[in-house]
Amino acid sequence: MRLFSWLRRGVARERPVADVPLTVRVGAGALFMVQAVLSGWQPAPAASAQALPEVPTTPVLRAASLGDPIPLAQLLTLYLQAFDNQPGISIPFAQLDYGRVEAWLSAALDLDPAGQYPLLMAAQVYGQVPDPARQRRMLEFVYRRFQADPDRRWRWLAHAAIMARHRLQDPQLALQYARALREQATGPHVPGWARQMEIFLHEEAGEYVAARALLGGMLHSGAITDAHELRFLTERLSQMESAENSSSASKRRLRQPAPPDKRH
């Protein structure tokens, strides 16, 4: 009962709005109006892209891995892969700092040399941007890292050779990569088509002499033992010789002088 009595007394002591001075009420209304106008003038909050940070040094990463670097290498690639999707914004790959992208991919490979995912990201994700300079950077990264472990990383250099030929329209760069495949990727698990890519790039360019010389040397070296592959390559060698002979005959006909006009 005392509680209810105290509440009644508190309600009774409350002053009605009419008792508030007019100047106070007018001032409060003006403040509300100013706040509403200022809120309307303020721009809507917008998300801003954050720059890709520098990757920690290899000693720091190895210390952080606590003797198990493979999970940390996977975390690095996942962080890099997800970086283009930030809260409220999506960053095009072409706007990323590719020097730092390459550094993150290198760090992941250094932690897990047997891993393939960083090279896949370089060749098939970051190397697909419509920017020739960035494409070349990723292809050169694949080429350099291929040389450290050719028999394990051959597939990414083969992809780089195809990109150089058909995306960059740079047949010499494609031949450079294909030559490295033939000379360095010599393990038993490297497929024949990867080692033969240089031959077919020469053939595609109409360089039949070079293609025939490489293919003939490969056939006579004894490196190819599969019967089906031997038959296929032997047939290709015959086709190249026929194409070369046809090309030479066409050139000779073009060089021959036109016969005199007998009507005069």
C-alpha angles and dihedrals in degrees: 000000000000089000092054091047091052091050092050091051091050092051091047091053092056112107120227119242090250089066092059110100115259093236091057092050093048091048092051091050091049091052091052091050093050091050091051092049093048091049090054092051095051114096118246113264110265130196116242126207118247119219118246105260125230114270116246116256120269095252090052092048093048091050090049092050091066092218096311107089099166097077090046091051089053091049090053092054092045091051092049093045092052096042095090089063106068126166107292096354142069117211118212112234090237090065095056122102099254092197088064092040088057091047092054092048091048092050091052091050092048090054093045111022091176092056119109101189099086090054091046089053091049095048103036106024114028092025092060098068115119091247117102093202093054091042091054091048092055093045091051089049090054090047094052094046092045090063091062092060112008098168092054100037101040096111093064093051089049088054089048091053091053091048092049091052101042106021101036094028089224108137093176092056090047090052091049091056093043091050090053089052092052095046102038109025096071101137122126093249095056107101121237095241090063093054091044095051092098090057094053093045088056090048092049089053091051092249094137096161093058093042093049092047093052094045093046091050091050092050094048095045093072091230091122112071104158109105095215092049091048092052092047094049093045089055090048090052090054091048091051091050090050091048091049092050091049091049092049092049091050091051091050091052091051091051094051114098117249115260115257118264105255093196089081 
